[in-house]
Amino acid sequence: MRYFFSFILLSSLLILSCRSDKKQPEGILPEKKLRVVLWDMMRADQFLTDFVFSRDTSLNKLNESMLVYNRIFAIHQVTKEEFQQSFRYYKEQPGLLKGLLDSVAAFNIPPVVTTVTDTAKPPATEPKIPRRDSLKFRKLKME
């Protein structure tokens, strides 16, 4: 009987110790909101690289990038400090960071568009011009 109680005590202790009660700390952005902010930042980086910095090399890249990032933070009602603290938290949690970055990568993949031809409407083709049969023509010439 003593072994039974010790087994129950040990197994309950083991179950409770393996449980993860890690709650997200205060001031950390939820994953959905951070995903949208990161997506917009990545799009802004791509825009700056492709259209702004390639045309005007005299611009200070860091200052221009920070101006655009601040606009993105204002759009999403997030401060720079909140973003940095949240991103630091997710970097410390590799499983969460991988899920976050994978969801950002797949966030806005355009769907494959297939065109469907209208079967009720006949295809627009030019009327066929009757042509002479070349083999028949040769037979007639040879005779």
C-alpha positions as CSV (number, residue, x, y, z in Angstrom):
1,M,0.0,0.0,0.0
2,R,2.9,2.3,0.8
3,Y,4.3,1.8,-2.7
4,F,1.0,2.6,-4.2
5,F,0.8,6.0,-2.5
6,S,4.4,6.8,-3.3
7,F,3.7,5.9,-6.9
8,I,0.6,8.2,-7.0
9,L,2.6,11.0,-5.4
10,L,5.5,10.6,-7.7
11,S,3.4,10.4,-10.9
12,S,1.3,13.5,-9.9
13,L,4.5,15.4,-9.1
14,L,5.9,14.4,-12.5
15,I,2.8,15.4,-14.3
16,L,2.6,18.8,-12.6
17,S,6.3,19.5,-13.2
18,C,6.0,18.8,-16.9
19,R,3.1,21.1,-17.4
20,S,4.0,24.4,-19.0
21,D,2.3,27.4,-17.3
22,K,4.3,29.9,-19.2
23,K,2.0,32.8,-19.9
24,Q,2.8,35.5,-22.3
25,P,4.2,38.5,-20.3
26,E,2.5,41.8,-20.2
27,G,3.4,44.2,-23.0
28,I,4.1,41.4,-25.5
29,L,2.1,41.7,-28.8
30,P,-0.1,38.7,-29.6
31,E,1.2,36.6,-32.5
32,K,-1.5,37.6,-34.9
33,K,-0.8,41.3,-34.5
34,L,3.0,40.9,-34.6
35,R,2.6,38.8,-37.8
36,V,0.7,41.6,-39.5
37,V,3.3,44.2,-38.4
38,L,6.2,42.1,-39.5
39,W,4.5,41.5,-42.9
40,D,4.1,45.2,-43.4
41,M,7.7,45.8,-42.4
42,M,8.9,43.2,-44.9
43,R,6.9,44.7,-47.7
44,A,8.2,48.2,-46.8
45,D,11.7,46.9,-46.8
46,Q,11.2,45.4,-50.3
47,F,9.6,48.7,-51.5
48,L,12.5,50.7,-50.2
49,T,15.1,48.4,-51.7
50,D,13.5,48.1,-55.1
51,F,12.1,51.6,-55.7
52,V,13.6,54.2,-53.3
53,F,17.3,53.2,-52.6
54,S,17.9,52.0,-56.2
55,R,16.9,55.4,-57.6
56,D,18.5,57.7,-55.1
57,T,21.8,56.5,-53.6
58,S,22.3,59.6,-51.6
59,L,19.6,58.7,-49.1
60,N,20.5,57.6,-45.6
61,K,19.0,54.0,-45.6
62,L,18.7,53.8,-41.9
63,N,16.8,57.1,-41.5
64,E,14.5,56.4,-44.4
65,S,13.8,52.9,-43.1
66,M,13.0,54.2,-39.6
67,L,10.6,56.8,-41.1
68,V,8.7,54.1,-42.8
69,Y,8.8,51.8,-39.8
70,N,7.4,54.5,-37.6
71,R,4.5,55.0,-40.0
72,I,3.8,51.2,-39.9
73,F,3.9,51.4,-36.0
74,A,1.4,54.3,-36.1
75,I,-0.9,52.4,-38.5
76,H,-0.9,49.4,-36.2
77,Q,-1.0,51.5,-33.0
78,V,2.2,49.9,-31.7
79,T,5.2,51.7,-30.2
80,K,8.8,50.9,-31.3
81,E,9.5,49.7,-27.8
82,E,6.6,47.3,-27.7
83,F,7.6,45.9,-31.0
84,Q,11.3,45.4,-29.9
85,Q,10.3,43.9,-26.6
86,S,7.8,41.5,-28.4
87,F,10.3,40.5,-31.0
88,R,13.0,39.9,-28.3
89,Y,10.5,37.7,-26.4
90,Y,9.7,35.6,-29.6
91,K,13.5,35.3,-30.4
92,E,14.0,33.8,-26.9
93,Q,11.3,31.2,-27.6
94,P,12.5,29.3,-30.7
95,G,9.3,27.3,-31.2
96,L,7.2,30.5,-31.1
97,L,9.6,32.3,-33.4
98,K,9.6,29.5,-36.0
99,G,5.8,29.4,-36.0
100,L,5.6,33.2,-36.3
101,L,8.1,33.4,-39.2
102,D,6.5,30.5,-41.0
103,S,3.1,32.2,-40.7
104,V,4.6,35.5,-42.0
105,A,6.1,33.7,-44.9
106,A,2.8,32.1,-45.8
107,F,0.7,35.1,-44.8
108,N,-0.1,36.6,-48.2
109,I,0.6,34.0,-50.8
110,P,-1.6,34.9,-53.8
111,P,-4.0,32.1,-54.8
112,V,-3.5,30.3,-58.0
113,V,-5.9,31.9,-60.5
114,T,-7.3,29.6,-63.2
115,T,-9.3,31.0,-66.1
116,V,-12.5,29.2,-67.0
117,T,-13.6,29.4,-70.6
118,D,-17.2,30.2,-71.2
119,T,-18.8,27.1,-72.8
120,A,-22.0,28.8,-73.7
121,K,-20.3,31.3,-76.0
122,P,-18.6,29.9,-79.1
123,P,-14.9,30.9,-79.3
124,A,-14.2,34.0,-81.4
125,T,-12.5,32.7,-84.5
126,E,-12.4,34.1,-88.0
127,P,-14.5,32.4,-90.6
128,K,-12.6,29.7,-92.4
129,I,-11.8,30.4,-96.1
130,P,-12.3,27.2,-98.2
131,R,-9.0,26.2,-99.7
132,R,-8.3,24.0,-102.6
133,D,-7.3,20.5,-101.8
134,S,-3.7,20.3,-102.9
135,L,-3.7,16.6,-103.5
136,K,-6.8,16.7,-105.6
137,F,-5.3,19.6,-107.5
138,R,-2.1,17.6,-108.3
139,K,-4.1,14.7,-109.5
140,L,-6.0,16.9,-111.9
141,K,-2.7,18.4,-113.2
142,M,-1.1,15.0,-113.7
143,E,-4.0,13.7,-115.8
